[in-house]
Amino acid sequence: MPDYRLFFLTAENHIINHLEYLCGDDLDALDKARGLAINHSIEIWQAKRRVALVKRGDAPLDTGDSHSL
């Protein structure tokens, strides 16, 4: 499983904290960050690759199967 780092950012984009997670893929990491981005934006990195920036207040992804027939 890939190792992801989630960097918590101030409004001026300064890193104030980070967490490391083992996630199955980018979507898992993105969903985790969206669930944590309540008071701060979060930048997601996997090794040297920037995956995404989650803005403060972005809702978690809907990974449910609501569109199935």
Buried (B, 14 or more C-beta within 10 A) or exposed (E): EBEBBBBBBEEEEEEEEEEEBEBEEBEBBBBBBBBBBEEBBBBBBBEEEEBBBBEEEBEBBEEEEEEEE
